[in-house]
Each structure stands twice: as structure tokens, then as C-alpha cells.
Amino acid sequence: MMENLRLALAWDGEYALALAGAEDGGLARALNNVGYVALLRGDQDNAESLFLRAIETDPAFNTIAARNFSYLRSLRESKGALRPR
């Protein structure tokens, strides 16, 4: 139930509120999930910050957050390649 509320708040752009109450054991997962919602909303700067915090928070969670961070970087690179010069 709490995870659904967290995601709903993230969809509204309320990232800090979405992360409120996330405990150490689940903080990396919450950071990653909220970051992914930020990415889907097109808020790439906040998504990047949240993914990096997830990676730093829990080394065991690095694989998932790092994969999402890598996806974000590839989106940025492909977007840059499409810009007219």
C-alpha cells in the first residue's frame, strides 16, 4: 500500500514527499522507483539524482539503479544526436 502512495506522489512530482518515511532497508528501492517515475515524467535531472542516490545508498541495489541510470544516459545521448547543428 505504501509503495502505491509513494508512486502516486512521484507522479505528481512530489519526490521528497514520496520518499518520506522510506527506511534504510528499502531506501535504495524507493529512490530507484521514484527516479524511474521521474524519468517517465521527463524529469531527467531529478531521475539522474535519484538513481545516483540509490546506487550510493545500497551497493547491493547497484545493478538495477545502474541499469536505469545507463538507460537515462542513452536517452540523453540519442536526444543530443537528433539535434540539428
C-alpha positions as CSV (number, residue, x, y, z in Angstrom):
1,M,0.0,0.0,0.0
2,M,2.8,2.4,0.9
3,E,4.6,1.8,-2.4
4,N,1.4,2.7,-4.3
5,L,1.2,6.0,-2.4
6,R,4.9,6.6,-3.0
7,L,4.5,6.1,-6.7
8,A,1.4,8.3,-6.9
9,L,3.2,11.2,-5.1
10,A,6.1,10.7,-7.5
11,W,3.8,11.0,-10.5
12,D,2.7,14.4,-9.1
13,G,6.3,15.5,-8.9
14,E,6.3,15.3,-5.1
15,Y,9.6,13.4,-4.9
16,A,10.6,14.4,-1.4
17,L,7.2,13.6,0.0
18,A,7.3,10.3,-1.9
19,L,10.5,9.4,-0.2
20,A,9.4,10.4,3.3
21,G,9.4,7.5,5.6
22,A,11.5,5.3,3.4
23,E,13.6,3.2,5.8
24,D,17.2,2.3,5.3
25,G,16.4,-1.2,4.2
26,G,14.1,0.0,1.5
27,L,15.5,3.4,0.7
28,A,17.5,2.3,-2.3
29,R,14.5,0.7,-3.8
30,A,12.3,3.7,-3.1
31,L,14.9,6.0,-4.6
32,N,15.1,3.9,-7.7
33,N,11.4,3.6,-8.1
34,V,10.8,7.3,-7.6
35,G,13.7,8.0,-10.0
36,Y,12.1,5.8,-12.7
37,V,8.8,7.7,-12.3
38,A,10.7,11.0,-12.7
39,L,12.3,9.6,-15.9
40,L,8.9,8.6,-17.2
41,R,7.6,12.1,-16.4
42,G,10.5,13.6,-18.5
43,D,12.3,15.0,-15.4
44,Q,15.7,13.7,-16.3
45,D,17.7,15.8,-13.9
46,N,15.8,14.5,-10.9
47,A,15.8,11.0,-12.2
48,E,19.6,11.1,-12.5
49,S,20.0,12.4,-9.0
50,L,17.6,9.7,-7.6
51,F,19.3,6.9,-9.4
52,L,22.8,8.0,-8.2
53,R,21.5,8.3,-4.6
54,A,20.1,4.7,-4.9
55,I,23.4,3.4,-6.1
56,E,25.2,5.2,-3.3
57,T,22.7,4.1,-0.6
58,D,22.9,0.3,-1.1
59,P,25.7,-1.3,-3.1
60,A,23.5,-4.5,-3.3
61,F,21.0,-2.5,-5.3
62,N,23.6,-1.1,-7.8
63,T,22.6,-3.4,-10.6
64,I,19.0,-2.2,-11.0
65,A,19.7,1.5,-10.4
66,A,22.8,1.5,-12.5
67,R,20.8,-0.1,-15.4
68,N,18.2,2.7,-15.1
69,F,20.9,5.3,-14.9
70,S,22.5,3.8,-18.0
71,Y,19.2,3.9,-19.8
72,L,18.8,7.6,-18.9
73,R,22.2,8.4,-20.3
74,S,21.4,6.6,-23.5
75,L,18.2,8.6,-23.8
76,R,20.2,11.8,-23.4
77,E,22.8,10.8,-25.9
78,S,20.3,9.8,-28.5
79,K,18.4,13.1,-28.0
80,G,21.6,15.0,-28.4
81,A,22.3,13.1,-31.7
82,L,19.0,14.2,-33.1
83,R,19.5,18.0,-32.6
84,P,20.2,20.0,-35.7
85,R,23.6,21.5,-35.9
